[in-house]
């Protein structure tokens, strides 16, 4: 038996007479007057801990806002905590529910497990209660946002509106995105899941003895969570996390959680799956072909792990929901910073290292208007808004779009060129408006023992050493294993909003390797700020039906992305594209052997080549917008 289970069982012996009440949610103490806890049965008999908080002064039936989470609510973002208090003050019943297998709820611990079915059953129960007006909204950031997307595909008639924020793992397969719940990007495992499973597997999955009573479950889960996380068999500390370098660098990657004495979770199963494994279809991910049936405000951040696939999900719902009124009730908001960072913007916002101006937004007012429109029939300003609002760095302003994708966007390509020495920012790599007549190539050696480090970007949840945002890439670009292609200073501003894609022609002496593309804005002082990036594993270059290894001497077309970007490259700035073969620990290292990778402990150095010129038109494709006057 796991030591935490033994300790928990022993502690139950001293729990006689312990308080039966579940912990209050402190942020609601001033806006609610009573609460009611339920162990709510789902269709398969598993019971989920559900806490209902009634607003002060409630005299009639009221709408409810449901937040489903794998965490203790106090771990939710500042925005989520503050907003639910404002929702309660606005007369909404606030309902929290722990997802199955997490904290107080029963069931097997799995990522957004049964999110659609459990959410549907919960909404069905809420709508039938004597205190409900029959309308339920869903709300939440990160995992609490993820669980809403698949739920919305079921279209419960009482599910009046959704607000999904910073959703990361909601998408399975959608268009160009073969994400499998953000476990993959471009066929490459995303390292943030490694640290999430290691940390959450200790602190957020308490193991209760069989037959534990409800009041003892409440007491034990709340009072002893941090203590149990510090038991000797784990080197995890809730305040500081794991020694992140040990966690992310361990080989084989399938054992990274075991290496830090984390609990056994579904990670051990997922890491062994290829991105085309049919077993992924059993998970609760939103994918192409799914219906969509709920008015939704999609709230994203420009430097968040789930931005690109979830913009694609918004576009899918807006274009392909079965009913026109649902298609027309999809709206999107993209703020400037990283994961669940809304409300942290200031009049002088710094995103990573880059100053991006006054990035504030009236979130609370807009969010209450959204729910009031759908759940209280207050037909006000909620739909009198543009289809999408996007904060554009460089312009340092919010830009509004009445239609999406933006009308008038033009695809603009910049082509790679060099004299054959594009290595580092000190090399001769160029971006030009047309492909050069001369065919040339740039080569570098990628050694997985010394990967290119992640500096900013859409990284999330890897540890305090790796933060999201826009940072000067000069140190990364000083490496010879990074190819750097830079335009001449722009004669006029170039505004890019939408999906970017790099098309490159590659060869390698390895059977398989990775290629990364990073779009960079180089200002007049030479600071090189990352705008967006992605990665592609070569074996999946032709799709995910079947992996195809490379042959020595072969030249292959490979597409990296699409990835979302919102940036104005101002006049006098230069456009830059960085190409290399690793971005670690944002993504898993490719060991270059052509093997499984996840079960390997040794790699090999790959000599990778980028070809460009008339025969091999390697390029980056940008969605350029017509210049709009500054406000």
SULNOR-V272297 format. One record per pair of residues at least 12 apart in sequence whose ideal C-beta (glycine too) atoms are under 8 Angstrom apart, sorted by the first residue. I is the first residue (numbers start at 1). J is the second residue. If there is no record, write none. Layout:
BEGIN
I J
I J
END
This chain:
BEGIN
2 207
2 263
3 231
3 232
3 233
4 206
4 207
4 228
4 231
4 233
5 207
5 209
7 228
7 231
8 206
8 207
8 208
8 209
8 220
8 224
8 228
9 209
11 220
11 224
12 209
12 212
12 216
12 220
15 216
15 219
15 220
18 215
18 216
18 219
19 219
20 214
20 215
20 218
20 219
21 37
21 218
22 37
22 49
22 51
22 104
22 218
22 222
23 218
23 222
25 51
25 53
25 73
25 74
25 84
25 96
26 74
27 81
27 82
27 84
27 85
28 53
28 84
28 85
28 88
28 94
30 85
31 55
31 56
31 85
31 86
31 88
31 89
32 53
32 54
32 55
32 56
32 88
32 94
33 54
33 55
33 56
33 57
33 58
34 53
34 54
35 51
35 52
35 53
35 54
36 51
36 52
36 54
37 49
37 50
37 51
37 52
37 218
38 50
38 51
38 52
39 106
39 214
40 97
40 121
40 122
40 125
42 100
42 114
42 117
42 118
42 121
42 122
43 117
43 121
46 100
46 105
46 106
46 107
47 105
47 106
48 97
48 98
48 99
48 100
48 105
48 106
48 107
48 118
48 122
49 97
49 98
49 103
49 104
49 105
49 217
49 218
50 95
50 96
50 97
50 122
51 95
51 96
51 97
52 64
52 93
52 94
52 95
53 88
53 93
53 94
53 95
53 96
54 93
54 131
55 88
55 89
55 90
55 91
55 92
55 93
55 94
56 88
57 91
58 91
58 93
58 131
60 133
61 130
61 131
61 132
61 133
61 134
62 91
62 92
62 93
62 131
62 132
62 133
63 92
63 93
63 132
63 133
63 135
63 136
63 137
63 160
63 371
63 375
63 376
64 92
64 93
64 94
64 95
64 126
64 132
64 135
64 136
64 137
65 84
65 87
65 92
65 93
65 94
65 95
65 136
65 137
65 138
65 139
65 371
65 375
66 95
66 97
66 119
66 122
66 123
66 126
66 136
66 137
66 138
66 139
67 80
67 84
67 94
67 95
67 96
67 97
67 138
67 139
67 140
67 144
68 96
68 97
68 98
68 99
68 115
68 118
68 119
68 122
68 138
68 140
68 144
68 147
68 148
69 96
69 97
69 98
69 99
69 102
69 140
69 143
69 144
70 98
70 99
70 102
70 103
70 143
70 200
70 204
71 102
71 103
71 143
71 204
72 103
72 204
72 222
72 225
73 96
76 140
76 141
76 144
77 141
77 142
77 166
77 340
77 342
78 343
78 344
79 141
79 165
79 340
79 342
79 343
79 363
80 139
80 140
80 141
80 144
80 165
80 340
82 343
82 364
83 139
83 363
83 364
83 367
84 139
86 364
86 367
86 368
87 139
87 367
87 368
87 371
90 368
90 371
90 372
91 376
92 137
92 371
92 375
93 131
93 132
95 122
95 126
97 122
99 112
99 113
99 115
99 118
99 143
99 147
100 113
100 114
100 118
101 113
101 205
102 204
102 205
103 204
103 206
103 221
103 225
104 217
104 218
104 221
109 205
109 265
109 266
110 266
111 169
111 181
111 266
111 283
112 143
112 146
112 147
112 150
112 169
112 170
112 181
112 283
112 284
112 285
113 284
114 284
115 146
115 147
115 148
115 150
115 151
115 284
116 150
116 151
116 153
116 154
116 284
117 154
119 138
119 147
119 148
119 151
119 154
120 151
120 154
120 156
123 136
123 138
123 151
123 156
123 158
123 159
124 156
124 158
126 158
127 158
133 375
134 158
135 158
135 160
135 374
135 375
135 376
136 156
136 158
136 159
136 160
136 375
137 159
137 160
137 161
137 162
137 163
137 371
137 374
137 375
138 151
138 159
138 161
138 162
138 163
138 164
138 294
139 162
139 163
139 165
139 371
140 163
140 164
140 165
141 165
141 166
141 340
141 342
142 165
142 166
142 167
142 168
142 339
142 340
143 168
143 169
144 165
145 164
145 165
145 166
145 167
145 168
145 170
145 299
146 164
146 167
146 168
146 169
146 170
146 306
147 170
147 284
148 162
148 163
148 164
148 167
148 170
148 296
149 164
149 167
149 170
149 171
149 286
149 310
149 313
150 170
150 284
150 285
150 286
150 290
151 294
152 292
152 293
152 294
152 296
152 317
153 286
153 290
153 291
153 292
153 293
154 293
155 291
155 292
155 293
155 294
156 293
159 293
159 294
160 294
160 295
160 374
160 375
161 294
161 295
161 296
161 297
161 370
161 371
161 373
161 374
161 375
162 294
162 295
162 296
162 297
163 296
163 297
163 299
163 367
163 370
163 371
164 296
164 297
164 298
164 299
164 310
165 299
165 300
165 340
165 342
166 299
166 300
166 301
166 304
166 306
166 339
166 340
167 298
167 300
167 306
167 310
167 313
168 182
168 304
168 305
168 306
168 310
168 339
168 460
169 181
169 182
169 183
169 285
169 306
170 285
170 286
170 306
170 310
170 313
171 285
171 286
171 287
171 306
171 309
171 310
171 312
171 313
172 280
172 281
172 283
172 285
172 286
172 287
173 280
173 285
173 287
173 288
173 544
174 286
174 287
174 288
174 309
174 312
174 313
174 316
175 288
175 312
175 316
176 312
176 561
176 562
177 308
177 309
177 312
178 275
178 276
178 540
178 544
179 285
179 309
180 273
180 275
180 280
180 283
180 285
181 280
181 283
181 285
182 305
182 306
182 309
183 270
183 273
183 275
184 275
185 534
185 535
185 587
186 514
186 534
186 535
186 536
186 537
186 540
186 560
186 561
187 275
187 536
187 537
187 539
187 540
187 544
188 514
188 535
188 536
188 537
188 587
188 588
188 590
189 253
189 271
189 587
189 588
189 598
190 305
190 586
190 587
190 588
191 248
191 462
191 584
191 585
191 586
191 587
191 588
192 305
192 459
192 460
192 461
192 462
192 586
193 267
193 270
194 247
194 248
194 253
194 256
194 257
194 267
195 241
195 242
195 244
195 247
195 248
195 461
195 462
195 463
196 461
197 257
197 262
197 265
197 266
197 267
198 236
198 242
198 247
198 256
198 257
198 260
198 262
199 236
199 241
199 242
199 262
201 257
201 262
201 263
201 264
201 265
201 267
202 229
202 234
202 236
202 262
202 263
203 225
203 226
203 229
203 236
203 238
205 263
205 265
206 220
206 221
206 224
206 225
206 228
208 220
208 221
226 238
233 261
234 260
234 261
234 262
235 260
235 261
236 260
236 261
236 262
241 463
241 464
242 260
242 463
243 260
244 462
244 463
244 464
244 465
244 466
244 585
245 465
246 259
246 260
247 259
247 260
247 463
248 462
248 463
248 584
248 585
249 585
251 600
251 601
251 602
252 598
252 599
252 600
252 601
253 271
253 588
253 597
253 598
254 268
254 271
254 272
254 598
254 599
271 598
272 596
272 598
272 599
274 547
275 540
275 544
276 544
276 545
276 546
286 313
288 316
291 321
291 322
292 316
292 317
292 320
292 321
292 322
292 326
293 321
293 322
293 323
293 326
294 326
295 326
295 329
295 330
295 374
296 314
296 317
296 329
296 330
296 331
297 331
297 332
297 333
297 367
297 370
298 310
298 311
298 313
298 314
298 330
298 331
298 332
298 333
299 332
299 333
299 335
299 342
300 332
300 333
300 334
300 335
301 334
301 335
301 336
301 337
301 338
301 339
301 340
301 341
301 342
302 334
302 335
302 336
302 337
302 351
302 391
302 393
302 564
302 566
303 336
303 337
303 338
303 351
303 352
303 456
303 457
303 458
303 468
303 469
303 470
304 338
304 339
304 458
304 460
304 468
305 339
305 458
305 459
305 460
305 461
307 334
307 458
307 564
308 499
308 534
308 561
308 562
308 563
308 564
311 332
311 334
311 499
311 564
314 330
314 332
314 404
315 404
315 405
317 330
318 330
318 387
318 404
329 383
330 387
331 383
331 385
331 387
331 388
332 387
332 388
332 389
332 390
332 404
333 361
333 366
333 388
333 389
333 390
334 388
334 389
334 390
334 391
334 564
334 566
335 359
335 361
335 391
336 349
336 351
336 356
336 359
336 391
336 393
337 349
337 351
337 359
337 468
337 469
338 351
338 458
338 460
338 467
338 468
338 469
339 460
339 461
339 468
342 361
342 363
343 363
345 358
345 359
345 360
345 361
346 358
346 359
346 360
347 360
351 393
351 469
351 470
352 456
352 467
352 468
352 469
352 470
352 471
352 529
353 456
353 469
353 470
353 471
353 472
353 529
354 393
354 469
354 470
354 471
354 529
355 396
356 391
356 393
356 396
356 470
357 396
357 397
358 396
359 391
359 396
359 398
361 389
361 391
361 398
366 382
366 385
369 381
369 382
370 382
386 400
386 401
386 402
387 401
387 402
387 403
387 404
388 400
388 401
388 404
388 406
389 401
390 497
390 566
391 566
392 495
392 497
392 566
392 567
392 568
393 470
393 521
393 531
393 566
393 567
393 568
394 493
394 495
394 521
394 567
394 568
394 569
394 570
394 573
395 495
395 568
395 630
397 630
397 631
399 497
399 566
399 628
401 497
405 498
405 623
406 497
406 498
406 623
406 625
408 625
408 626
409 497
409 498
409 623
409 624
409 625
410 623
410 624
410 625
411 621
411 622
411 623
411 624
412 494
412 621
412 622
412 623
412 624
413 619
413 620
413 621
413 622
414 431
414 432
414 433
414 487
414 575
414 577
414 619
414 620
414 622
415 431
415 432
415 433
415 434
415 435
415 436
415 612
415 617
415 618
415 619
416 429
416 430
416 431
416 485
416 504
416 577
416 579
416 610
416 612
416 618
416 619
416 620
417 429
417 430
417 431
417 432
417 435
417 436
417 440
417 485
417 612
417 613
418 430
418 440
418 442
418 485
418 612
419 440
420 440
420 441
420 442
421 442
422 442
422 483
422 484
422 485
422 610
423 442
423 444
423 480
423 481
423 482
423 483
423 484
424 477
424 478
424 479
424 480
424 482
424 484
425 474
425 477
425 478
425 484
425 486
425 528
426 478
427 442
427 483
427 484
429 442
429 483
429 484
429 485
429 486
430 485
430 486
430 487
431 485
431 486
431 487
431 575
431 576
431 577
431 620
432 487
435 612
435 613
435 614
435 617
435 619
436 612
436 613
436 614
437 613
437 614
438 613
438 614
439 611
439 612
439 613
439 614
439 615
439 616
440 611
440 612
440 613
441 609
441 610
441 611
441 612
442 483
442 609
442 610
442 612
443 607
443 608
443 609
443 610
444 480
444 481
444 482
444 483
444 580
444 581
444 607
444 608
445 481
445 605
445 606
445 607
445 608
446 481
446 513
446 580
446 581
446 582
446 592
446 605
446 606
446 608
447 481
447 603
447 605
448 582
448 589
448 590
448 591
448 592
448 603
448 604
448 605
449 603
450 481
451 582
451 583
451 584
451 589
452 476
452 479
452 481
452 482
452 516
452 580
452 581
452 582
452 583
452 584
453 476
453 584
454 466
454 583
454 584
454 585
454 586
455 471
455 473
455 475
455 476
455 530
456 468
456 469
456 470
456 471
456 473
456 530
457 469
457 518
457 530
457 532
457 533
457 583
457 586
458 532
458 533
458 586
459 585
459 586
462 585
462 586
466 585
466 586
470 529
470 530
470 531
471 529
471 530
472 527
472 528
472 529
473 518
473 520
473 528
473 529
473 530
473 578
474 526
474 527
474 528
476 578
477 528
477 578
479 580
481 580
481 581
482 578
482 579
482 580
483 578
483 579
483 580
483 610
484 576
484 577
484 578
485 576
485 577
485 578
485 579
486 522
486 574
486 575
486 576
487 574
487 575
487 576
488 574
489 524
489 571
489 572
489 573
489 574
490 569
490 570
490 571
490 572
490 573
490 574
490 575
491 571
492 571
492 627
493 568
493 569
493 570
493 571
493 627
494 568
494 569
494 575
494 622
494 624
495 567
495 568
495 569
495 624
495 625
495 627
495 628
496 531
496 565
496 566
496 567
496 568
496 569
496 622
496 623
496 624
496 625
497 565
497 566
497 623
497 625
498 564
498 565
498 623
499 561
499 562
499 563
499 564
499 565
499 623
500 519
500 532
500 561
500 562
500 563
500 564
500 565
500 620
500 621
500 622
500 623
501 559
501 560
501 561
501 562
501 563
501 620
501 621
502 517
502 534
502 559
502 560
502 561
502 577
502 579
502 618
502 619
502 620
502 621
503 557
503 558
503 559
503 560
503 617
503 618
503 619
503 620
503 621
504 517
504 557
504 558
504 560
504 579
504 610
504 612
504 618
504 619
505 555
505 556
505 557
505 558
505 610
505 611
505 612
505 616
505 617
505 618
506 538
506 555
506 556
506 558
506 608
506 609
506 610
506 611
507 550
507 553
507 554
507 555
507 556
507 608
507 609
507 611
508 538
508 550
508 552
508 606
508 607
508 608
508 609
509 552
509 606
509 607
510 550
510 592
510 593
510 594
510 604
510 606
510 607
510 608
511 549
511 550
511 551
511 592
511 593
511 594
512 537
512 538
512 539
512 547
512 549
512 550
512 590
512 592
512 593
512 594
513 537
513 538
513 550
513 581
513 590
513 592
513 606
513 608
514 535
514 536
514 537
514 538
514 581
514 582
514 587
514 590
515 535
515 536
515 538
515 558
515 560
515 579
515 580
515 581
515 608
516 533
516 534
516 535
516 536
516 560
516 578
516 579
516 580
516 581
516 582
516 583
516 587
517 533
517 534
517 535
517 560
517 561
517 577
517 578
517 579
517 620
518 530
518 532
518 533
518 577
518 578
518 579
518 583
519 531
519 532
519 533
519 563
519 565
519 567
519 575
519 576
519 577
519 620
519 622
520 575
520 576
520 577
520 578
521 567
521 569
521 573
521 575
521 576
522 573
522 574
522 575
522 576
523 570
523 573
524 572
524 573
528 576
531 565
531 567
532 563
532 564
532 565
532 567
533 563
533 583
534 560
534 561
534 562
534 563
535 560
535 583
535 587
536 558
536 559
536 560
537 590
538 550
538 556
538 558
539 594
541 556
541 557
541 558
541 559
549 594
555 611
555 616
565 622
577 620
579 610
581 606
581 608
589 603
590 603
591 603
591 604
592 604
592 605
592 606
END
